[in-house]
Amino acid sequence: MPISQAFQDRLFPVLKNIAEHFGTPFHIYDETGIRETGQSLIDGFSGIEEFREYFAVKALPNPRILAIMKDMGFGFDCSSVAELLLSRQAGGRGDDLMFTSNNTSYEEFSVAAADGGSVLNLDDITLVPKVPQMPELICFRYNPGPRYSGNEIIGDPVESKYGLSHEQVISAYQEAIGRGARRFGLHTMVVSNELNYRYKVETTRMLLELVEKVSAELDIRFEFINIGGGLGIPYKPEDKPLDLHTMTGEITNLFIRFKERNGYMPGLYLESGRYMTGPHGALVVTAINRKDIYRKYIGVDACMSALMRPGMYGAYHHISVLGKNSHLKTETVDVVGSLCENNDKFAIQRTLPEIEDGDILTIHDTGAHGHAMGFNYNGKLRPKELLLRSDGAVELIRREETVDDYFATLAFEPDIMKL
Ligand SMILES: *Cc1c(COP(=O)(O)O)cnc(C)c1O
């Protein structure tokens, strides 16, 4: 499914003007759509006493976007020093920040603890003695291993590097208690871009059962479970959207039954990235070349540095051509960037209206893991980011990279070590 009709109706009539004013390529994000999705999560989980979305910062780490999340009352899910700093700049403090790192370094622990701290979500039992100062509130990431089969992107939990094993769970909380932890959470993330709502229901069931088991053994209570991110969005026209209504209903029922058995309801935390912003972004490019060899190629003015997903995962991103619909004469083409890798293709053998140089193409659903995943291989630079605000204005929220940025790490004090 392409970006929503509502986003298209807001964007397409003004897109030519935006492209003329700012120049292509750019990612553009739809504030109205982001807020509507945020509200749908809040409404969906309104039957749970404490629900909170911790936006997965890595999906769209732009301060202007983080400010929108903050405004909606959301926290931030971080897994690096830079993401912690960005979230604090956006006003997140203490319990607003969930630090879900893995293979965590001493520096990361220090930054996580600084400046009001954050909720530490430990990835392994061996990290317990390595936490410089055990906070009162501690969470562990659980890897169910063979008890659960994950999905395509995350893979089989047995092969996944994340989390502690089933056998380690009790000892992990025991050790944390020994070091001073008094408040507890439990986290897992076993799927990614999953459109079947049942996975999250089963994840919730699994975590609530584990909470009961650990609570009984150690005589502790859990303040929250965190069911991670991984809610899917329909990238392909034939994909069915996630059934949010049924998912939130069934999860809420599990919480109600937990309360009946245990006399209290833990909080429910979610770390959605893709679901929050993915469908509310698009990469807008201009066609600059076409060539006709064994296949037809449309060359555009952006490349993989702006959007890795097709090259990295073979991911489908819908494409539309401004002012031309598919009732017109079509042709089958590969839409390509300029990077010297043959997987630098936004679309492969896609049927599109006939494209001429100068046509504006919209590559859909780039609002999560799009710009953020970009890289500089081959000296390719990342494009700018724009926000289509709810008041109708368009705001530049990140400039494009320049060659000076590319050269920035080459400006340093000489350091030659003689041996
Ligand atoms: C990447 C990630 C997320 C967000 O995943 P989405 O697929 O964008 O929802 C959430 N939590 C953790 C720990 C992650 O690594």
The ligand as a Gaussian input file, in Angstrom:
#p B3LYP/6-31G(d) Opt

LIG

0 1
 C       14.806000      -1.219000      15.901000
 C       14.195000      -1.394000      17.238000
 C       12.894000      -0.960000      17.495000
 C       11.999000      -0.370000      16.433000
 O       11.671000      -1.287000      15.472000
 P       10.514000      -0.924000      14.405000
 O       10.538000      -2.092000      13.475000
 O       10.933000       0.330000      13.758000
 O        9.254000      -0.791000      15.155000
 C       12.405000      -1.084000      18.781000
 N       13.137000      -1.631000      19.766000
 C       14.393000      -2.060000      19.560000
 C       15.147000      -2.639000      20.681000
 C       14.961000      -1.970000      18.293000
 O       16.199000      -2.415000      18.084000

